[in-house]
Each structure stands twice: as C-alpha cells, then as structure tokens.
Amino acid sequence: MKILIIAAHPDDEVLGMGGTMKKLSKSGNDIKVIFLSTGILARRPSNAQQKIKELRKDASGALKILGVNEIDFLDFPDNEMDLVSNLKLTKVVEKEIMSFKPHTVYVPTKYDVNVDHQAAYNSTITATRPKKNTFVKEVISFEIPSSTEWYFPNEFSPNLFVDISNEFKSKINALKKYQNEIREFPHPRSVDGLEAIAKRWGSVSGFRYAEAFSLVRKLD
C-alpha cells in the first residue's frame, strides 16, 4: 500500500508518528514523506542555507532508521505558511498526490498552535477532497508534541491508536538524529516527554506504548 505523509517541518513526522512509520515500513508499505517548509528560516540565521542543509541531512538519517527512503523537501517559509494562499499550497499537495498516488495520507491535525501545521492540514484536506475514481481512500491526522497540546481551548481528539511497543526505540533513535530539535525534559520534544506521551496513549488503548491519530475521512 502507498502511504503519503505530509509534514510541515522536518521532525514533525518523527514526533507525531515515528513508531507508526516504522511499523508500516516493516509491513512492506511504500512510504513517502513530504516536508513543506524549510524548518529554519523563521529564525533568520546568517547561515540559513547551511542550517537547512544540515536539517535535511538529519531528516534523511531519521527516516532511514524508520525505513523510509522517498522524501521531498519543499521550500515554503518556516512559521509563515499562513502568508501563502491555500490555493498555492493545495496545488503543490495535489501535484504530489497525483505523482505518488497514495491510498492513505497522513497530515498534522488542525488543532495546533503552529500556523504551518494548520496550513498543511487545510491544503491537504482540500487536495484530497473525494472525486470519482479517487485513489486516496483514507486521510488521517496526527498530533505533534510541543505544539498540538498547547492549542487551547480546543484539543486534538484521537479515535485511532497504533501499538508501537516494538517500534518505540526506533522512534527515539530517529528523534536523536535531529540534534538541534531535541530538547531536555520536561519539554514535550524530549525523550522522556515522548515516552510519557506514548505511555499515556498506551494506557488509553491497552498497549505499553501507542501513537494516537484522528481518522478524518475513510472511503470504502
């Protein structure tokens, strides 16, 4: 099965669904990840291009651990994707979908404080609108720790849980590839933070470790 994961920034994919990606790749699925934003330029460092190059290298290393080799890096502005029209973003996502022809598309939840995550969701839900003979049968959203949980007063409300007890170690090893993105506990983007989140969803669903998702649309 072909699975497309749309992320706003490098590291979103590991934080939200690293264990699930590993599980899907182990099952022989064909997985592709698209990063819409550079993940760097909002900070305006003097050596921005070098930083982008380093981050993309980290992303490739992280995804290799998770069994993913198909990657597209796009260049939308970091933390400024709200300034890009939904039409422009949608056309890019549509192009990727038409090229890859996925059965399932994963995207960050819209219930998130980060404007890029919201933009990724809005463009994806538009690009995957059901049409005759569509090949996208499922759209699933995922949380991104250190961003989704701060969206008050609404919240991400999952209805799909994946057991990642055997894949949690791979998720953490992939996160460690993002040397400049990982943080110290109690930050959610830390090893201990992600373990706490995985145990929380595991306790909800009867697993030791789990990742949580929201099924946005399913066509049978």
Beta strands, then each sheet from edge to edge (+ up, - down):
strand 1: 2-7
strand 2: 30-37
strand 3: 70-76
strand 4: 104-108
strand 5: 138-142
strand 6: 160-163
strand 7: 210-218
sheet 1: 3+ 2+ 1+ 4+ 5+ 7- 6+
end
